[in-house]
Amino acid sequence: MKPHFDMHIPPRRLIIMLAVLLAVLLILGLWYANTRRHPTEAPHYNAHPWVTGYLPAYHHNGREIAFMDEADYTMLTHITHASATPSADGSLDVNTNSYQPDSRRLAVKLAHEHQRPILLVITGQHEQFSPAISPRVQQTFIRNILQMLDADGYDGVDIDMEPVTLDENQDNPDFTAFITELHKALQTRTSALLGRPPLLTTAISSRDRYIMASLADKFDQINLMSYDMAQPYEGWIPWFDSALHNAGLVFPGYSHQVPSVENWVNDFLAAGVPRRKLGIGISFDVACWQGGETASGQGVTRPRESWLKPPQYFKRSFADMHQQNLIPTDYQWDDVAQMAWFSVDAADPAQDMFCNFNDARAIQAKIDFARQQGLGGVIIWELALDQRNDQPAGQRRPLRQALENALQQ
């Protein structure tokens, strides 16, 4: 005799079961929709990343760019010529950064002679940029950008609003409208060098990942300024300004990790920025933490050590630090951060220092990372900072040479 199963389910229990089933289906549906909107994008090795170099007008005049030679133009895929700054009425300030007409024309002329696209850079802090992109002024601002682009023959525009959003969870509707309108206006022009509408690029920090994901279709390059990632804020520890990895290191007393290029890239990818539109930064600066007070009564001299009194922070060019004989020949290497560093242990603790920078190994590591992750490329801030005029010919641009070597590997 077969066992009998009572298939009758009380109405109350049936309603509960159906409600649970509908909730599960809703959650699965939302998850599927989100993964469709921001699908996980597998990396594909990029053997030929872009190399976009920042050339500030204040480092040259209208007659020559003394530190750049054939090797620079061969190595670079794009040049970003910095920079005009926005004024509240939508006009462009060309005096603050020596962005004079003769310098602009020379930079464009030399770039085009070497068949390299060169972009007009508009840069400014959030407070400086905001009035120019407001609805009342926005169209005037765009007209002035296009007028300079047309007059000087640039092949695109690089927008560096620092930062775009004041909080990673906030939006900036004015910026979204500005980029949308600027992109639309650029489609009415053609770069003679490129045979297409002028490029639109940007350089940004980690907090801007969500707004950049929403505007990714408007930009040709979205470059991370991943070389100002650490400063002596409250609750921090001495850390590298451009660490490639962090091995899960967290801030003392917190659960969130110290910054790294890898984490920034992962955050932007998770937000929905396509890999091939994303670039990382390589700086030719040296970042230093000076003084402060550690538990031993000394100043800060090493990464990861805690302080009782915060140190000071400054950056100088790689060339200047060598000129002052501050970079020792036997400097240290951090296997996790993939960065070079050195200490200054002075008689006066206020002069103690922890300094870090990109040497040849760090540059190679970042190029390898960009390629392996299938990113679009790298930006260089900035092209004159390793120029050592006290060295023999052929040895005056050591970091540029290291970058060339890395790209040839």
C-alpha positions, 0 to 999 in steps of 0.5 A: 500500500502506497503512503498517502501525502496530504497536498492541501496547504493552508491558505495563510501558509500559501500566501507566505510561500508565494510572497517569499518566492516573489521576493526571491525572484525580485532580488534575482531580477535586480541582480541580473539587471545590475550585472547586465548594466555593469557586466564584469569585463574580463581583461584583454592584454593591451600591447599598445597602451596610450601614453599621454604626456602633460606639457605645461606651458609654464615650462617652455616659451614660444620659441622652443621646448628645450627639454623635448626631443625626437624620443619624446614624440616617438614615445608619446601617443598624445600630448596634453598642453596645460593649461587654461583655467575657467573664469566665473564669466566663462572666459579662459584665463591664459595668464595663470599658467603662462598659456600664451598664444605663442606658446600654444602655437609652438606646442601645436606646431611641433606636435603636428610636425611629429604627427602627434595629437595635442589637446587643449587642457582646461583645469581648475579646482571645483570651486573655480570650475563650478561657476563656468559650467553653471546653466547661465554661463555654460554655453559661453564657456563652451564657445570660448573653449571651441574658439581657442581650439579652432584658433590654435589647431588643437586636436581635442580638449582635456577637462580636469575639474578637481574634483568633479564631485565633492562626495562620491555619492553625489552627482554634479548635474551641471558637469553632466550637462556641460560634458554632454553639450561640449561633446555635442559641439565637438562633433561639429569639428574635424581634427585634420590630423586625426580625420575625426571629431576632436578628442575629449579626455579627462583626468580625475580622482577616485571619488568621481567614478560614478559620474564618469561611468555615466559619461563614459560614452562621451570621453575618449580617455578617462585618466586616473590621477593616481599619483596624489593618493596619500597625504598626512590626513587625520587617521592616516599612516605614511603611505606611498603617493602612487602605490600599485598594490596595498596587500589589504593594508587598512588604516589604523582602527578602520576597516577600509584599505589604504589607497592603491592604483589596483583598488582605484582601477577596480572601483572604476571598473565596478562602477561601469567605466570600460577598461579600454577607456581607463588610464592610470597615472605615472608621476615624475615627482618625489613625494615626502612626509617630513617631521611629525613625531612617532612613538619613539620621539623621532620624525617620520622616516618609514612607510606604515609607521604611526605618528603622535604628531602629524608630519608635513607633506611636500612634492618636488620634481625628481630632477630637483631632489637629485640636484639637492643630493637628497636621493641616495644611490642605495634607496629602498624598494617596497615589494607590495607598493611597487615603489621606490623610497628613502629615509632621511634620519636627521639630528633634528627630528623635524627634518626627518623624512620619508620620501617615495617616487617612481623609479625604473622598476616602478614605471615598468610595474605600472606599464605591465599592470596597465597592459595586463589589465587591458587598460587604455593606457597611462598619463605622465605628470609631467614631462619636464620633471626629470630633466637633469641638465647637469648630466651628460647628453643622453642621461638627462631624462632618466625617467623618460628613458625608463618609460621608453624601455618599459614600453619596449618590453 
